[in-house]
Amino acid sequence: GAVVSQHPSRVICKSGTSVKIECRSLDFQATTMFWYRQFPKQSLMLMATSNEGSKATYEQGVEKDKFLINHASLTLSTLTVTSAHPEDSSFYICSTQDTGQETQYFGPGTRLLVL
Amino acid sequence: GDSVTQMEGPVTLSEEAFLTINCTYTATGYPSLFWYVQYPGEGLQLLLKATKADDKGSNKGFEATYRKETTSFHLEKGSVQVSDSAVYFCALIIVRDDKIIFGKGTRLHILP
């Protein structure tokens, strides 16, 4: 079965609203989760590293106040896109990695469309 | 279905050795191909990419050529350094649906 789940899988919202995306690790506890953004037909771009119990580490150019990350527990990290605008429309993917393993477990992704 | 297969690790080499990490794929249609690198404690970073057959992606001394006839995208570097120690992921994107598919990753250890 799936190791990492994301909810919702697809969301359409109006400009100016906030959207929360959940990422859950189902089979193991993850102290670290990663959030990526994928623009249409392009590669993944790392947005931030989410650490359980501490503040997320954001990549250069990613607005911390716009993309709020909360790693509330060892199995749940959330990404909130605040005051979403059409340019935020994208595919958001989370991933995690079991300690000592090479394999990255990716969530199925959340497609966000901001009208 | 669409998939990516890459050589299992760990791969251990001495500094200045030649590196090859094999990657083959199966896909319906014409995918774009990528190599990502993950350094310890960090997220994935795009290393290089190729979007059509015979394209060569290159970055930081690494190269990979999109071989449609062998459905491969092997990663190579002529002289590795200790700082290249990381996990490398091969991936493809099926253009028609944007879905990205990753290989399982190959851990590379470079000894000084």
Contacts between the chains, C-beta under 8 A, distances in Angstrom:
chain1	res1	chain2	res2	distance
A	32	B	41	7.6
A	34	B	43	4.0
A	34	B	44	7.0
A	36	B	43	7.3
A	36	B	44	7.2
A	38	B	98	6.9
A	38	B	100	6.5
A	40	B	98	6.1
A	41	B	32	7.4
A	41	B	93	6.9
A	41	B	95	5.8
A	41	B	98	6.2
A	43	B	32	7.8
A	43	B	34	5.3
A	43	B	36	7.9
A	43	B	46	5.0
A	43	B	49	6.0
A	43	B	91	7.9
A	43	B	93	7.3
A	43	B	100	7.7
A	44	B	36	7.4
A	44	B	44	6.4
A	44	B	46	7.1
A	44	B	100	6.3
A	45	B	46	7.6
A	46	B	43	4.1
A	46	B	44	6.1
A	46	B	45	6.5
A	49	B	42	7.0
A	49	B	43	5.5
A	59	B	43	8.0
A	91	B	98	6.3
A	93	B	100	7.5
A	95	B	43	7.7
A	95	B	44	7.5
A	102	B	9	6.2
A	102	B	87	5.2
A	102	B	104	6.5
A	102	B	105	3.9
A	102	B	106	7.0
A	102	B	107	5.0
A	103	B	104	4.9
A	103	B	105	5.6
A	104	B	38	7.3
A	104	B	44	7.0
A	104	B	89	6.7
A	104	B	102	6.4
A	104	B	105	6.3
A	106	B	100	7.9
A	106	B	102	6.5
A	109	B	99	7.9
